[in-house]
Amino acid sequence: MPEYLYHQLERQLRQKISSGQFACFSKLPSVRELCRDSKLSKSTVLAAYARLEADGLIEAKAKSGYYVCQHQDPEKPQLSTPATSSPQSLPMLITRTQLILDIMQRGAAFDLLSNSAPQPHNQQLRKALSRALRNQSSDQQLYYDQPQGDKKLRLQLANCINQGGGHLSAADLIITSGCQHSLLLALMATTEPGDLVAIESPGFYGALQLLEALGRKVLEIPSSATDGISPDALQLATEHWDIKALLISPNFATPTGSCMPQDNKRRVLALAQQKNFAIIEDDIYAELHFSLQRPRSLYSYDQSGCVLLCSSLAKTLSRDLRLGWIAAGKYHDKILGLKVATCMANSISQQQGVALFIGEGGLDKHLKLRRQQLHSQKQQLQSLISQYLPMAKSASQPQGGVVLWLELQENINSLELYRRARAQGLTITPGSIFSAQDTYQNFLRLSFAHCWTPQRIEAIKTLAKLIEDY
């Protein structure tokens, strides 16, 4: 039987897909590009693509092109989910700052590639920010903004937050200089130096940095990579220790991507009310859900004022927007005084620009697209792990956010792996920085915040080689 040109092209494309040169969920060359590069007719290229599509290897997306489908080896077992953590139940001080500074200075906290080229930015946002700056009066340029922040922005944010449950008003919000600033104010308002703060384990390294800087002690609570902090373990801890605050990310926490079930959220809230400790809720990833409905915050269930809701636009819109907020419950007035003491006020034009952007529907449109991108990029990362990191023991299966938690073999020290990767121009996030204890040495936090370009796929391959050579 003669082999036609479309058979030859089909075979070449199959080989590139099976070898990983065309990774799962990556976009294939357009019909026009393939015609030009292979010097074949349009009908030949379309015939090859049609045969691959019929076999389920690729799929056509309207007005977008052809993409590689996820392909799993039925003989290969799927990765399990990491086991629930088991940190030591002892208060500790923290020392992790130098490594975190090194990662941040390389501009790669959520990217394997150090100082990679920026992705195209949201043009509608840029226009709204420019318009607000042009419309700014001379009085606004000469005076500080009101301490609580721009009222129009607070109103827009309250409407967005309430979509996830609750009845928050503009008066309940205080604008801050980012989520980290919100967490700082919350810790300062609810605790004193030497106080004990409970945190999920593994936990956000930025929170650990704050506790270190403020001289607070940390108590790490066992947590699941699926369901987050264990209410049973937290209750047991309250029977042995005088916990003043719980710092927690209930929805798509970093580094695991876990999301607390609603019943667990209610149990934790009831425990805080019973034991009289504050809950500092980091809600920064909640809008990046892959389901139809945003998960509810702990704040939305609270009637007592013990929950301080902290968030920002850094993960959902732009990290360059140093705009966050805090809904502080019964600590509102104290937080307002601390805000003035720590940063005085925020940029008026930036707040007004963001308010315009949200009011014109820009944020809703952006989030809809962003969630789709992140879901696809997460699936592609899981496929890349399966394809290039077969030595991995387990990986979390987040249903939102931008990260997953990867467990390697026990003999691998991810801190040493970080140094070796750094020499190759890569930046990984070692598991040890997500704890005050000497734990998670064989874990990595991997991010799917960026699209999987050929350069990033090569970075995964390089990382796999480093692990093999370890």
C-alpha positions as CSV (number, residue, x, y, z in Angstrom):
1,M,0.0,0.0,0.0
2,P,1.6,3.3,-1.0
3,E,2.4,5.9,1.7
4,Y,0.9,9.2,0.8
5,L,2.4,12.6,1.9
6,Y,-0.2,13.1,4.6
7,H,0.8,9.6,6.1
8,Q,4.4,10.8,6.3
9,L,3.4,14.1,7.9
10,E,1.1,12.2,10.3
11,R,4.0,9.9,11.4
12,Q,6.3,12.8,12.0
13,L,3.8,14.6,14.1
14,R,3.0,11.4,16.1
15,Q,6.7,11.0,16.9
16,K,7.0,14.6,18.1
17,I,4.0,14.1,20.3
18,S,5.1,10.8,21.8
19,S,8.7,12.1,22.4
20,G,7.3,15.2,24.2
21,Q,8.6,17.7,21.7
22,F,5.0,18.6,21.4
23,A,3.9,18.5,25.0
24,C,0.4,17.9,26.2
25,F,-1.9,20.9,25.8
26,S,0.6,22.7,23.7
27,K,-0.5,24.4,20.5
28,L,0.6,22.8,17.3
29,P,1.8,24.8,14.3
30,S,-1.0,26.4,12.3
31,V,-2.0,24.9,9.0
32,R,-0.5,27.8,7.2
33,E,2.8,27.5,9.1
34,L,3.0,23.8,8.5
35,C,2.3,24.2,4.8
36,R,5.1,26.8,4.6
37,D,7.6,24.8,6.6
38,S,6.9,21.3,5.1
39,K,6.2,22.6,1.6
40,L,3.0,20.6,1.5
41,S,-0.5,21.6,0.4
42,K,-3.2,22.7,2.7
43,S,-5.3,19.6,2.0
44,T,-2.3,17.3,2.9
45,V,-1.8,19.1,6.2
46,L,-5.5,19.0,7.0
47,A,-5.6,15.3,6.2
48,A,-2.8,14.6,8.6
49,Y,-4.4,16.7,11.4
50,A,-7.7,15.0,10.8
51,R,-6.2,11.5,11.3
52,L,-4.5,12.6,14.5
53,E,-7.7,14.2,15.7
54,A,-9.6,11.0,14.9
55,D,-7.2,9.0,17.1
56,G,-7.7,11.4,20.0
57,L,-4.1,12.7,20.0
58,I,-5.0,16.3,19.1
59,E,-8.1,18.5,19.2
60,A,-9.2,21.5,17.2
61,K,-10.4,24.6,19.1
62,A,-12.5,27.1,17.3
63,K,-10.7,30.3,16.2
64,S,-7.6,29.1,18.0
65,G,-6.0,26.1,16.3
66,Y,-4.9,22.5,17.1
67,Y,-3.7,21.4,20.5
68,V,-2.1,18.2,21.8
69,C,-4.5,16.2,24.0
70,Q,-3.5,14.7,27.3
71,H,-2.2,11.2,26.8
72,Q,-1.7,8.8,29.6
73,D,0.1,5.4,29.6
74,P,-2.5,2.9,30.9
75,E,0.4,0.7,32.1
76,K,1.8,3.5,34.3
77,P,0.3,4.1,37.8
78,Q,-0.8,7.6,38.6
79,L,1.0,9.6,41.3
80,S,-0.6,9.5,44.7
81,T,-1.4,12.6,46.8
82,P,1.2,13.5,49.5
83,A,0.4,12.2,53.0
84,T,-1.0,14.5,55.7
85,S,1.9,16.4,57.3
86,S,3.2,15.5,60.7
87,P,5.3,18.4,62.1
88,Q,6.6,18.5,65.6
89,S,4.0,20.0,68.0
90,L,6.4,22.5,69.5
91,P,6.5,26.3,69.3
92,M,9.5,27.5,67.3
93,L,11.2,30.7,66.0
94,I,12.0,30.9,62.3
95,T,15.2,31.5,60.2
96,R,14.5,31.2,56.5
97,T,15.0,34.7,55.2
98,Q,18.2,34.5,53.2
99,L,17.1,31.7,50.9
100,I,13.7,33.5,50.3
101,L,15.5,36.7,49.5
102,D,17.7,34.9,46.9
103,I,14.6,33.4,45.2
104,M,12.9,36.8,45.1
105,Q,15.9,38.6,43.8
106,R,16.0,36.2,40.9
107,G,12.5,37.2,40.0
108,A,11.3,33.6,39.9
109,A,9.2,32.9,42.9
110,F,6.6,31.3,40.5
111,D,8.7,30.5,37.5
112,L,11.4,27.9,36.8
113,L,13.2,30.5,34.6
114,S,15.1,33.3,36.3
115,N,14.1,36.7,35.1
116,S,12.2,35.3,32.1
117,A,10.6,37.6,29.5
118,P,7.3,39.1,30.7
119,Q,4.0,37.9,29.3
120,P,1.7,40.4,27.5
121,H,-0.1,42.5,30.0
122,N,-3.8,43.4,30.3
123,Q,-4.4,46.3,27.9
124,Q,-7.7,47.2,29.4
125,L,-6.1,47.5,32.8
126,R,-3.3,49.7,31.5
127,K,-5.8,52.0,29.8
128,A,-7.9,52.3,33.0
129,L,-4.8,53.2,35.1
130,S,-3.6,55.7,32.5
131,R,-7.1,57.3,32.4
132,A,-7.2,57.6,36.2
133,L,-3.8,59.3,36.2
134,R,-4.8,61.7,33.5
135,N,-8.0,62.7,35.3
136,Q,-6.2,63.2,38.7
137,S,-6.6,66.7,40.1
138,S,-3.8,68.8,41.4
139,D,-5.3,68.5,44.9
140,Q,-5.0,64.7,44.7
141,Q,-1.3,65.0,43.7
142,L,-0.6,67.2,46.7
143,Y,-2.3,65.3,49.5
144,Y,-2.4,61.8,50.9
145,D,-5.4,59.6,50.3
146,Q,-7.8,58.9,53.2
147,P,-6.4,56.2,55.4
148,Q,-9.1,53.7,54.7
149,G,-8.6,53.9,50.9
150,D,-10.6,55.1,47.9
151,K,-14.3,54.5,48.5
152,K,-15.1,53.6,44.9
153,L,-12.4,50.9,45.0
154,R,-13.7,49.5,48.3
155,L,-17.2,49.4,47.0
156,Q,-16.1,47.5,43.9
157,L,-14.0,45.1,45.9
158,A,-16.8,44.4,48.4
159,N,-19.1,43.5,45.5
160,C,-16.5,41.0,44.2
161,I,-15.8,39.5,47.6
162,N,-19.5,39.0,48.3
163,Q,-19.9,36.8,45.3
164,G,-18.1,34.1,47.4
165,G,-20.6,34.5,50.3
166,G,-21.1,37.0,53.1
167,H,-22.4,40.6,53.3
168,L,-19.3,42.8,53.3
169,S,-19.6,46.5,52.7
170,A,-17.2,49.2,51.6
171,A,-17.0,50.4,55.2
172,D,-15.6,47.1,56.3
173,L,-12.6,47.3,54.0
174,I,-9.2,49.0,54.5
175,I,-6.9,49.3,51.5
176,T,-3.3,48.1,52.1
177,S,-0.1,47.9,50.1
178,G,-0.6,44.2,49.2
179,C,-1.6,41.0,50.9
180,Q,1.7,40.7,52.8
181,H,1.0,44.2,54.3
182,S,-2.5,43.0,55.3
183,L,-1.1,40.0,57.0
184,L,1.5,42.2,58.8
185,L,-1.2,44.5,60.1
186,A,-3.4,41.6,61.2
187,L,-0.5,40.0,63.1
188,M,0.4,43.3,64.8
189,A,-3.2,43.9,65.8
190,T,-3.9,40.4,67.2
191,T,-0.6,39.4,68.8
192,E,2.4,40.6,70.8
193,P,6.1,39.7,70.6
194,G,6.6,36.2,72.0
195,D,2.9,35.2,71.4
196,L,2.2,31.8,69.7
197,V,0.7,31.8,66.2
198,A,-0.6,28.5,64.7
199,I,0.0,27.9,61.0
200,E,-0.8,25.1,58.6
201,S,2.2,22.9,57.7
202,P,3.6,23.2,55.1
203,G,2.7,26.9,55.2
204,F,3.3,30.0,53.2
205,Y,6.9,31.2,53.6
206,G,5.9,34.8,53.5
207,A,3.9,34.2,56.7
208,L,6.9,32.6,58.3
209,Q,8.9,35.6,57.4
210,L,6.5,37.9,59.1
211,L,6.5,35.8,62.2
212,E,10.2,35.9,62.3
213,A,10.4,39.7,61.8
214,L,7.8,40.3,64.5
215,G,9.3,37.9,67.0
216,R,6.3,35.6,67.2
217,K,6.5,31.9,67.8
218,V,5.0,29.5,65.4
219,L,3.2,26.3,66.0
220,E,2.8,24.1,62.9
221,I,-0.4,22.1,62.6
222,P,-0.7,18.9,60.5
223,S,-2.4,19.5,57.2
224,S,-3.6,17.6,54.2
225,A,-2.5,18.4,50.7
226,T,-6.2,18.0,49.7
227,D,-8.3,19.4,52.6
228,G,-5.8,21.8,54.3
229,I,-5.4,22.1,58.1
230,S,-6.7,19.3,60.3
231,P,-9.4,20.7,62.7
232,D,-8.7,17.7,65.0
233,A,-5.0,18.5,65.2
234,L,-5.8,22.2,65.8
235,Q,-8.2,21.4,68.6
236,L,-5.6,19.2,70.3
237,A,-3.0,22.0,70.0
238,T,-5.4,24.4,71.7
239,E,-5.6,22.0,74.7
240,H,-1.8,22.2,75.2
241,W,-0.8,25.7,74.0
242,D,-2.1,29.3,74.4
243,I,-2.6,30.1,70.8
244,K,-3.3,33.8,70.1
245,A,-3.9,33.6,66.4
246,L,-4.3,31.2,63.5
247,L,-2.8,32.2,60.2
248,I,-4.4,30.2,57.4
249,S,-5.1,30.0,53.7
250,P,-8.3,27.9,53.4
251,N,-8.6,28.2,49.7
252,F,-5.9,26.8,47.4
253,A,-3.1,27.3,49.9
254,T,0.5,27.5,48.9
255,P,2.5,25.2,48.6
256,T,0.0,22.4,48.4
257,G,-3.0,23.9,46.6
258,S,-5.3,22.5,49.3
259,C,-8.9,23.7,49.8
260,M,-10.7,23.2,53.1
261,P,-14.1,21.6,52.9
262,Q,-16.9,23.8,54.2
263,D,-17.6,21.7,57.3
264,N,-13.9,22.0,58.3
265,K,-14.1,25.8,57.9
266,R,-17.1,25.9,60.2
267,R,-15.3,23.7,62.8
268,V,-12.2,25.9,62.8
269,L,-14.3,29.0,63.2
270,A,-16.2,27.5,66.1
271,L,-12.9,26.5,67.7
272,A,-11.6,30.1,67.4
273,Q,-14.7,31.5,69.0
274,Q,-14.6,28.9,71.8
275,K,-10.9,29.3,72.5
276,N,-10.8,33.1,71.9
277,F,-8.1,33.3,69.3
278,A,-8.1,35.4,66.1
279,I,-8.1,33.9,62.6
280,I,-6.0,35.7,60.0
281,E,-7.3,34.4,56.6
282,D,-5.1,34.7,53.6
283,D,-7.7,34.6,50.7
284,I,-5.4,35.6,47.9
285,Y,-6.0,32.5,45.7
286,A,-9.7,32.0,46.2
287,E,-10.7,33.7,42.9
288,L,-8.5,31.2,40.9
289,H,-10.9,28.3,41.3
290,F,-11.4,25.7,38.5
291,S,-15.0,24.9,39.5
292,L,-18.1,26.9,38.7
293,Q,-18.3,28.5,42.2
294,R,-15.8,30.4,44.2
295,P,-15.2,28.6,47.5
296,R,-16.5,30.5,50.5
297,S,-14.1,32.3,52.9
298,L,-14.0,31.7,56.6
299,Y,-14.9,35.4,57.0
300,S,-18.2,34.8,55.2
301,Y,-19.3,32.5,58.0
302,D,-18.1,34.7,60.9
303,Q,-20.6,36.7,63.0
304,S,-18.3,37.4,65.9
305,G,-15.6,39.6,64.2
306,C,-12.7,37.2,65.1
307,V,-11.7,36.6,61.4
308,L,-9.5,39.1,59.6
309,L,-9.8,38.6,55.8
310,C,-6.6,39.5,53.9
311,S,-6.1,39.5,50.1
312,S,-4.8,41.5,47.1
313,L,-4.8,41.6,43.3
314,A,-1.2,40.3,43.0
315,K,-2.1,36.7,42.1
316,T,-5.3,37.3,40.2
317,L,-4.4,40.4,38.2
318,S,-0.9,41.9,38.4
319,R,1.9,41.6,40.9
320,D,2.9,45.1,40.1
321,L,-0.3,46.4,41.7
322,R,0.7,46.7,45.3
323,L,-2.9,47.0,46.3
324,G,-4.4,44.7,49.0
325,W,-7.2,44.9,51.5
326,I,-8.2,43.7,54.9
327,A,-11.7,43.2,56.4
328,A,-10.7,43.3,60.1
329,G,-13.9,42.6,61.9
330,K,-13.7,43.8,65.5
331,Y,-10.0,44.9,64.9
332,H,-11.0,47.5,62.3
333,D,-10.1,50.6,64.2
334,K,-6.8,49.2,65.4
335,I,-5.8,48.1,61.9
336,L,-6.6,51.6,60.6
337,G,-4.2,53.1,63.1
338,L,-1.5,50.6,62.2
339,K,-2.0,51.2,58.5
340,V,-1.3,54.9,58.9
341,A,1.8,54.1,61.0
342,T,3.2,51.6,58.5
343,C,2.5,53.1,55.1
344,M,0.4,56.3,55.7
345,A,-1.6,55.9,52.4
346,N,-1.8,54.3,49.0
347,S,-1.6,55.7,45.5
348,I,-4.9,57.6,44.7
349,S,-4.6,57.2,40.9
350,Q,-3.8,53.5,41.1
351,Q,-6.8,52.9,43.3
352,Q,-9.1,54.9,41.0
353,G,-7.7,53.1,37.9
354,V,-8.4,49.7,39.4
355,A,-11.9,50.8,40.5
356,L,-12.6,51.8,36.9
357,F,-11.2,48.5,35.6
358,I,-13.4,46.5,37.9
359,G,-16.5,48.6,37.3
360,E,-16.2,48.3,33.5
361,G,-16.2,44.5,33.8
362,G,-12.5,44.1,33.2
363,L,-11.8,41.9,36.2
364,D,-14.6,39.5,35.6
365,K,-13.5,39.1,32.0
366,H,-9.8,38.7,33.0
367,L,-10.6,36.1,35.7
368,K,-12.7,34.0,33.4
369,L,-9.8,33.7,30.9
370,R,-7.2,33.4,33.7
371,R,-9.0,30.4,35.3
372,Q,-9.1,28.6,32.0
373,Q,-5.4,29.2,31.4
374,L,-4.4,28.1,34.8
375,H,-6.5,24.9,34.6
376,S,-4.9,24.0,31.3
377,Q,-1.4,24.8,32.5
378,K,-2.0,22.7,35.6
379,Q,-3.0,19.7,33.5
380,Q,0.0,20.2,31.3
381,L,2.3,20.4,34.3
382,Q,0.9,17.1,35.7
383,S,1.5,15.6,32.3
384,L,5.1,16.9,32.2
385,I,5.7,15.4,35.7
386,S,4.3,12.1,34.5
387,Q,6.5,12.2,31.4
388,Y,9.8,13.6,32.7
389,L,9.8,13.1,36.4
390,P,8.9,9.4,36.9
391,M,11.0,9.3,40.0
392,A,8.5,11.6,41.8
393,K,6.7,9.8,44.7
394,S,3.5,12.0,44.9
395,A,2.0,15.2,43.8
396,S,-1.0,17.2,45.0
397,Q,-4.0,17.7,42.8
398,P,-5.1,21.3,43.3
399,Q,-8.5,22.4,42.1
400,G,-7.4,26.1,41.9
401,G,-4.5,28.4,42.6
402,V,-1.2,28.4,40.9
403,V,1.0,25.7,42.6
404,L,1.3,22.1,43.4
405,W,3.3,20.1,46.0
406,L,5.8,17.5,44.6
407,E,7.3,14.8,46.7
408,L,10.6,13.3,45.6
409,Q,12.6,10.3,47.0
410,E,13.7,10.6,50.6
411,N,17.4,10.8,49.7
412,I,17.0,14.0,47.7
413,N,17.7,17.2,49.4
414,S,15.7,20.0,47.6
415,L,17.9,22.7,49.1
416,E,21.0,21.1,47.5
417,L,18.9,20.6,44.3
418,Y,18.1,24.3,44.4
419,R,21.9,25.2,44.3
420,R,22.5,22.8,41.4
421,A,19.5,24.2,39.5
422,R,20.6,27.7,40.2
423,A,23.9,26.9,38.4
424,Q,21.9,25.9,35.4
425,G,19.9,29.1,35.3
426,L,16.8,27.6,36.9
427,T,15.0,28.6,40.1
428,I,13.1,25.9,42.0
429,T,11.3,26.5,45.4
430,P,12.6,23.9,47.9
431,G,10.2,22.5,50.4
432,S,12.2,23.4,53.5
433,I,11.3,27.1,53.3
434,F,7.7,26.2,54.0
435,S,8.4,25.2,57.6
436,A,10.3,26.4,60.6
437,Q,11.4,22.9,61.2
438,D,13.9,20.7,59.2
439,T,11.1,19.0,57.3
440,Y,10.0,18.7,53.6
441,Q,13.6,18.3,52.5
442,N,12.5,16.1,49.6
443,F,9.7,18.3,48.5
444,L,9.4,21.0,45.8
445,R,6.7,23.6,45.1
446,L,6.1,23.8,41.4
447,S,4.0,26.5,39.8
448,F,1.8,26.5,36.7
449,A,1.3,30.3,36.8
450,H,3.1,30.7,33.4
451,C,2.4,29.2,30.0
452,W,4.5,26.1,29.1
453,T,6.7,27.5,26.4
454,P,9.4,25.3,24.8
455,Q,11.9,27.0,27.2
456,R,10.0,26.1,30.3
457,I,9.5,22.5,29.0
458,E,13.2,22.3,28.5
459,A,13.6,23.6,32.1
460,I,11.5,20.7,33.3
461,K,13.7,18.3,31.4
462,T,16.9,19.9,32.9
463,L,15.3,19.6,36.4
464,A,14.6,15.9,35.7
465,K,18.3,15.4,34.7
466,L,19.5,17.1,37.9
467,I,17.3,14.8,40.0
468,E,18.5,11.7,38.1
469,D,22.1,12.8,38.7
470,Y,21.6,13.6,42.3
